[in-house]
């Protein structure tokens, strides 16, 4: 149904600006008059999309950045005194992602029909996870939706910033690996087959040096059985997607045992845990409920399992600090800080400090790891390409000796 924005006079001094649904401009004007208002301006704005449109968008996708932008804009609009319904309509107009636009339009329609904002969001769990809707609900219950949205936007931006730093740190090593892999493919598919023909013509193939014979064998396998390599790659991808929960736990435990990598994972997961818990507790969500909402946000299965045991302990009267102390996956620093936070009644503030500490540690670890990884990758790629080049040059040297 079309949507109209209007400005109308209600009473001697009151002016109202909002949106209204109607089949035509005349119908919108009549609705305003029936509500006791005098229309001053009524303009066509857009259409509220039916929920089925949003749901049927098979290839619809909402990127984290789109959701972060929407959250920040909504916080700013509500803080400026704009009613929620009008703010949602403005967001609908401004959102570039068509899939998200349809969802926000449907949420706006549900809110207008009497549904709560968090309740309307809960119908789209893939877009708005339970943690997101729980925080929104706490803002509705407390009457401080603008503050809660601002905190939520800050939280999401900080989490996304850490992910962005990790991706940026891996970009250069990935480029080196891709370049080395591309160079080897070019050598195996173009250069080596040509040289192999030359060696056959010169009847040197039976007396080739061992490195050259190995290289030509690999080249022949790549040329003649390329489909097996591609099939094996796809098979590995499918197997990685089909890893069971038990196997994932085993793999995660193996990662925790690796030097540097295990500590890095523990610190990054601890930072995420502390940051999320701090946000939830600040918004008035009890520690037990906050922990249950936080567990799905973590990626390491052993730490998730450990937190589930801690929540069981909380139900039996144990403190959060006592639960952390009994887990092998959390550092003593976090346990000591949580103890101080529980005793002082400032657990949310203390967890925020813990999150900041571990985020700085993660950033430092990324810098150190990158400074070590780059030269190692360069050396590995250089050795691989060097082996290929030397293997190809050895028969040429051998041929020059024969000619002499």
C-alpha positions as CSV (number, residue, x, y, z in Angstrom):
1,X,0.0,0.0,0.0
2,X,1.3,3.5,-0.8
3,X,2.8,5.5,2.1
4,X,2.3,9.3,2.4
5,X,4.3,11.7,4.6
6,X,2.2,14.5,6.0
7,X,2.3,17.6,8.2
8,X,-1.0,18.5,9.9
9,X,-2.3,20.9,12.5
10,X,-3.8,19.3,15.6
11,X,-5.3,21.8,18.0
12,X,-4.5,25.5,18.1
13,X,-0.7,25.2,18.5
14,X,0.2,21.6,17.8
15,X,1.7,20.4,14.5
16,X,2.2,16.8,13.7
17,X,4.6,15.2,11.1
18,X,4.3,11.5,10.4
19,X,3.5,8.9,7.8
20,X,0.2,7.3,6.8
21,X,-0.9,4.5,4.5
22,X,-3.7,5.1,2.0
23,X,-4.7,4.0,-1.5
24,X,-4.6,7.6,-2.7
25,X,-3.7,11.2,-1.6
26,X,-7.4,12.0,-1.2
27,X,-7.9,9.0,1.1
28,X,-5.0,10.0,3.2
29,X,-6.4,13.5,3.5
30,X,-9.8,12.1,4.5
31,X,-8.2,9.9,7.2
32,X,-6.4,12.8,8.7
33,X,-9.6,14.9,8.8
34,X,-11.4,11.9,10.4
35,X,-8.7,11.9,13.1
36,X,-9.4,15.5,13.9
37,X,-6.4,17.0,12.1
38,X,-6.1,19.7,9.5
39,X,-3.8,18.5,6.7
40,X,-1.1,21.1,5.6
41,X,1.1,18.9,3.4
42,X,0.5,15.4,2.1
43,X,3.0,13.9,-0.3
44,X,3.6,10.4,-1.7
45,X,6.6,8.8,-0.1
46,X,6.8,5.1,-1.1
47,X,5.2,1.7,-0.4
48,X,5.4,-0.6,2.6
49,X,6.5,-3.9,1.1
50,X,4.5,-7.0,2.1
51,X,6.4,-9.4,4.3
52,X,6.1,-12.1,1.7
53,X,8.3,-10.0,-0.6
54,X,11.1,-9.9,2.0
55,X,10.8,-13.5,2.8
56,X,10.7,-14.6,-0.8
57,X,14.0,-12.9,-1.7
58,X,15.9,-16.1,-2.1
59,X,19.2,-14.5,-2.8
60,X,18.7,-11.7,-0.3
61,X,21.7,-11.0,2.0
62,X,22.4,-8.4,4.6
63,X,26.0,-7.7,5.2
64,X,27.2,-6.8,8.7
65,X,28.1,-3.3,7.5
66,X,24.5,-2.8,6.3
67,X,23.1,-3.8,9.6
68,X,25.6,-1.7,11.5
69,X,24.7,1.4,9.4
70,X,21.0,0.8,10.0
71,X,21.5,0.5,13.8
72,X,23.6,3.7,13.9
73,X,21.1,5.7,11.8
74,X,18.1,4.4,13.9
75,X,19.9,5.4,17.1
76,X,20.6,8.9,15.7
77,X,17.0,9.4,14.5
78,X,15.4,8.3,17.8
79,X,17.9,10.4,19.8
80,X,16.9,13.4,17.8
81,X,13.3,12.9,19.0
82,X,11.8,11.3,15.8
83,X,9.2,8.7,16.6
84,X,10.1,5.0,16.0
85,X,7.6,4.5,13.2
86,X,8.8,7.6,11.3
87,X,12.4,6.7,12.0
88,X,11.8,3.2,10.5
89,X,10.2,4.8,7.4
90,X,13.2,7.1,6.9
91,X,15.5,4.1,7.2
92,X,13.4,2.3,4.6
93,X,13.9,5.2,2.2
94,X,17.6,5.5,2.8
95,X,18.7,1.8,2.9
96,X,20.4,0.8,-0.3
97,X,20.2,-3.0,0.3
98,X,16.9,-4.0,-1.3
99,X,16.5,-7.1,0.9
100,X,17.0,-5.1,4.1
101,X,14.8,-2.4,2.8
102,X,11.9,-4.9,2.5
103,X,12.5,-6.3,5.9
104,X,12.6,-2.9,7.6
105,X,9.4,-1.9,5.7
106,X,7.7,-5.0,7.0
107,X,8.9,-4.3,10.6
108,X,7.5,-0.8,10.3
109,X,4.2,-2.2,9.2
110,X,4.1,-4.7,12.1
111,X,5.0,-1.9,14.6
112,X,2.2,0.2,13.2
113,X,-0.2,-2.7,13.8
114,X,0.7,-2.9,17.5
115,X,3.7,-5.3,17.5
116,X,6.7,-4.4,19.6
117,X,9.9,-3.4,17.7
118,X,11.9,-6.3,19.2
119,X,9.0,-8.7,18.5
120,X,8.8,-7.7,14.8
121,X,12.6,-8.2,14.5
122,X,12.4,-11.6,16.1
123,X,10.5,-12.9,13.1
124,X,13.8,-12.5,11.1
125,X,16.3,-14.4,13.3
126,X,18.8,-14.8,10.4
127,X,19.1,-11.0,10.1
128,X,18.6,-10.0,13.7
129,X,20.1,-12.7,16.0
130,X,18.7,-13.4,19.5
131,X,21.4,-11.2,21.1
132,X,20.4,-8.2,18.9
133,X,16.6,-8.5,19.6
134,X,17.2,-9.1,23.3
135,X,19.2,-5.9,23.6
136,X,16.5,-4.0,21.7
137,X,13.8,-5.4,24.0
138,X,15.8,-4.2,27.0
139,X,15.8,-0.7,25.5
140,X,12.0,-0.9,25.0
141,X,11.5,-2.1,28.6
142,X,13.7,0.6,30.0
143,X,12.5,3.4,27.8
144,X,16.0,4.2,26.6
145,X,15.9,2.7,23.1
146,X,18.2,5.5,21.7
147,X,20.9,4.8,24.3
148,X,20.6,1.0,23.8
149,X,20.8,1.4,20.0
150,X,23.9,3.6,20.3
151,X,25.6,1.0,22.6
152,X,24.6,-1.8,20.2
153,X,26.0,0.1,17.2
154,X,29.3,0.7,19.1
155,X,29.5,-3.0,20.0
156,X,28.9,-4.2,16.5
157,X,31.4,-1.7,15.0
158,X,34.1,-2.8,17.5
159,X,33.5,-6.5,16.7
160,X,33.5,-5.8,13.0
161,X,36.7,-3.7,13.3
162,X,38.5,-6.7,14.9
163,X,37.4,-8.9,12.1
164,X,38.4,-6.3,9.5
165,X,41.9,-6.1,11.1
166,X,42.3,-9.9,10.9
167,X,41.2,-9.9,7.3
168,X,43.5,-7.1,6.4
169,X,46.4,-8.9,8.1
170,X,45.7,-12.0,6.1
171,X,45.3,-10.1,2.8
172,X,49.1,-9.7,2.0
173,X,50.0,-13.3,2.9
174,X,47.1,-14.5,0.8
175,X,48.3,-12.4,-2.1
176,X,51.8,-13.9,-1.8
177,X,50.4,-17.5,-1.7
178,X,48.1,-16.7,-4.7
179,X,51.0,-15.3,-6.7
180,X,53.3,-18.3,-5.9
181,X,50.5,-20.7,-6.7
182,X,49.7,-18.9,-10.0
183,X,53.4,-18.9,-11.0
184,X,53.6,-22.7,-10.4
185,X,50.5,-23.3,-12.4
186,X,51.9,-21.3,-15.3
187,X,55.2,-23.2,-15.1
188,X,53.5,-26.6,-14.9
189,X,51.0,-26.0,-17.7
190,X,53.0,-23.9,-20.2
191,X,56.8,-23.9,-19.6
192,X,57.4,-27.5,-18.4
193,X,55.4,-29.2,-21.3
194,X,57.4,-27.2,-23.9
195,X,60.7,-28.1,-22.2
196,X,59.6,-31.7,-21.9
197,X,59.2,-31.9,-25.7
198,X,62.7,-30.4,-26.2
199,X,64.2,-33.0,-23.9
200,X,62.4,-35.8,-25.8
201,X,63.7,-34.4,-29.1
202,X,67.2,-34.3,-27.8
203,X,66.8,-37.8,-26.3
204,X,67.8,-36.6,-22.9
205,X,64.7,-37.8,-21.0
206,X,66.2,-41.1,-20.0
207,X,69.3,-39.4,-18.5
208,X,67.7,-36.4,-16.8
209,X,68.8,-35.3,-13.3
210,X,66.5,-36.5,-10.5
211,X,65.0,-33.1,-9.6
212,X,64.1,-32.6,-13.3
213,X,62.6,-36.1,-13.6
214,X,60.5,-35.4,-10.5
215,X,59.4,-32.0,-11.9
216,X,58.4,-33.5,-15.3
217,X,56.5,-36.2,-13.5
218,X,54.5,-33.7,-11.6
219,X,53.9,-31.7,-14.7
220,X,52.6,-34.7,-16.6
221,X,50.3,-35.5,-13.7
222,X,48.9,-31.9,-13.7
223,X,48.4,-31.9,-17.4
224,X,46.9,-35.4,-17.8
225,X,45.0,-35.7,-14.5
226,X,44.0,-32.1,-13.8
227,X,40.4,-33.2,-13.2
228,X,41.5,-35.4,-10.2
229,X,43.2,-32.4,-8.6
230,X,40.0,-30.2,-9.0
231,X,37.8,-33.1,-7.8
232,X,40.0,-33.6,-4.8
233,X,39.8,-29.9,-4.0
234,X,36.0,-29.9,-4.1
235,X,36.0,-33.1,-2.1
236,X,38.1,-31.4,0.6
237,X,35.7,-28.5,0.6
238,X,32.7,-30.8,1.0
239,X,34.3,-32.7,3.8
240,X,35.2,-29.5,5.6
241,X,31.5,-28.5,5.4
242,X,30.4,-31.8,6.7
243,X,32.5,-31.8,9.8
244,X,30.4,-33.0,12.8
245,X,30.3,-31.2,16.1
246,X,32.5,-33.8,17.7
247,X,35.1,-33.5,15.0
248,X,35.0,-29.7,15.3
249,X,35.6,-29.9,19.0
250,X,38.6,-32.2,18.4
251,X,40.0,-29.8,15.8
252,X,39.5,-26.8,18.1
253,X,41.3,-28.6,20.9
254,X,44.2,-29.3,18.5
255,X,44.3,-25.6,17.6
256,X,44.4,-24.6,21.3
257,X,47.5,-26.9,21.6
258,X,49.4,-25.1,18.9
259,X,52.0,-22.4,19.9
260,X,50.9,-18.9,19.2
261,X,47.7,-19.9,17.4
262,X,46.1,-21.4,20.6
263,X,46.9,-18.3,22.7
264,X,45.6,-16.0,19.9
265,X,42.3,-17.9,19.6
266,X,41.8,-17.8,23.4
267,X,42.5,-14.1,23.6
268,X,40.2,-13.2,20.6
269,X,37.4,-15.3,22.0
270,X,37.9,-13.9,25.5
271,X,37.7,-10.4,24.0
272,X,34.4,-11.2,22.2
273,X,33.0,-12.8,25.4
274,X,33.9,-9.9,27.6
275,X,32.6,-7.3,25.1
276,X,29.3,-9.1,24.6
277,X,28.7,-9.7,28.2
278,X,29.5,-6.1,29.1
279,X,26.9,-4.9,26.6
280,X,24.2,-7.2,27.8
281,X,24.8,-6.6,31.5
282,X,24.9,-2.8,30.9
283,X,21.4,-3.1,29.4
284,X,20.0,-4.8,32.5
285,X,20.1,-8.4,31.3
286,X,20.9,-10.9,34.1
287,X,24.3,-12.6,34.0
288,X,22.8,-16.1,33.5
289,X,20.7,-14.9,30.5
290,X,23.6,-12.9,29.2
291,X,25.8,-15.9,29.2
292,X,23.3,-18.1,27.4
293,X,22.9,-15.4,24.7
294,X,26.7,-15.0,24.4
295,X,27.6,-18.7,23.9
296,X,26.3,-18.9,20.2
297,X,28.5,-15.8,19.3
298,X,31.7,-17.7,20.1
299,X,33.5,-19.8,17.4
300,X,35.6,-22.2,19.5
301,X,33.6,-25.2,20.6
302,X,35.7,-26.1,23.7
303,X,35.1,-22.5,25.1
304,X,31.4,-22.8,24.3
305,X,31.2,-26.1,26.1
306,X,33.1,-24.6,29.0
307,X,30.7,-21.7,29.2
308,X,27.7,-24.1,29.2
309,X,29.2,-25.7,32.3
310,X,29.7,-22.3,33.9
311,X,26.0,-21.5,33.3
312,X,25.0,-24.8,35.0
313,X,27.2,-23.8,37.9
314,X,25.5,-20.4,38.1
315,X,22.1,-22.1,38.4
316,X,23.6,-24.0,41.4
317,X,24.7,-20.9,43.2
318,X,28.3,-20.7,41.8
319,X,29.7,-17.3,40.9
320,X,30.9,-16.4,37.4
321,X,34.5,-16.0,38.6
322,X,34.4,-19.4,40.2
323,X,33.3,-20.9,37.0
324,X,36.0,-19.2,35.0
325,X,38.6,-20.4,37.5
326,X,37.6,-24.0,36.9
327,X,38.0,-23.7,33.1
328,X,41.4,-24.3,31.4
329,X,40.5,-22.0,28.5
330,X,40.3,-18.6,30.3
331,X,43.3,-16.7,31.5
332,X,43.8,-15.9,35.2
333,X,43.7,-12.2,34.4
334,X,40.1,-12.5,33.3
335,X,39.2,-14.5,36.3
336,X,40.8,-12.0,38.7
337,X,39.1,-9.0,37.0
338,X,35.7,-10.7,37.0
339,X,36.2,-11.4,40.8
340,X,36.8,-7.7,41.4
341,X,33.8,-6.8,39.2
342,X,31.4,-9.1,41.1
343,X,32.6,-8.0,44.5
344,X,32.4,-4.3,43.6
345,X,29.1,-4.5,41.7
346,X,30.8,-3.1,38.5
347,X,30.9,-6.3,36.5
348,X,29.8,-4.6,33.2
349,X,32.5,-1.9,33.5
350,X,35.2,-4.4,34.4
351,X,34.3,-6.7,31.5
352,X,34.5,-3.7,29.2
353,X,38.1,-3.1,30.5
354,X,38.9,-6.8,30.0
355,X,37.6,-6.6,26.4
356,X,39.7,-3.6,25.7
357,X,42.8,-5.3,27.1
358,X,42.4,-8.5,25.1
359,X,41.6,-6.5,21.9
360,X,44.9,-4.7,22.2
361,X,46.6,-8.0,22.8
362,X,45.0,-9.5,19.7
363,X,46.0,-6.5,17.6
364,X,49.6,-6.8,18.9
365,X,49.6,-10.5,18.1
366,X,48.4,-9.8,14.6
367,X,51.2,-7.4,14.0
368,X,53.8,-9.9,15.4
369,X,52.4,-12.8,13.5
370,X,52.2,-10.8,10.3
371,X,55.9,-9.7,10.7
372,X,56.9,-13.3,11.0
373,X,54.5,-14.8,8.5
374,X,55.4,-12.5,5.6
375,X,59.2,-13.5,5.3
376,X,58.4,-17.1,5.9
377,X,55.9,-17.2,3.0
378,X,58.3,-15.3,0.8
379,X,61.0,-17.9,1.5
380,X,58.6,-20.8,0.9
381,X,57.4,-19.4,-2.4
382,X,61.0,-18.5,-3.4
383,X,62.1,-22.1,-2.6
384,X,59.3,-23.6,-4.6
385,X,59.9,-21.4,-7.6
386,X,63.6,-21.8,-7.2
387,X,63.3,-25.6,-7.2
388,X,61.4,-25.5,-10.5
389,X,63.9,-23.1,-12.1
390,X,66.9,-25.1,-11.0
391,X,65.3,-28.4,-12.1
392,X,64.7,-26.9,-15.6
393,X,68.2,-25.5,-15.9
394,X,70.1,-28.7,-14.8
395,X,69.5,-30.5,-18.2
396,X,70.5,-27.4,-20.1
397,X,73.8,-27.3,-18.2
398,X,74.2,-31.0,-18.9
399,X,73.6,-30.4,-22.5
400,X,76.2,-27.6,-22.7
401,X,78.8,-30.0,-21.2
402,X,78.0,-32.6,-23.8
403,X,78.3,-30.1,-26.6
404,X,81.7,-29.0,-25.3
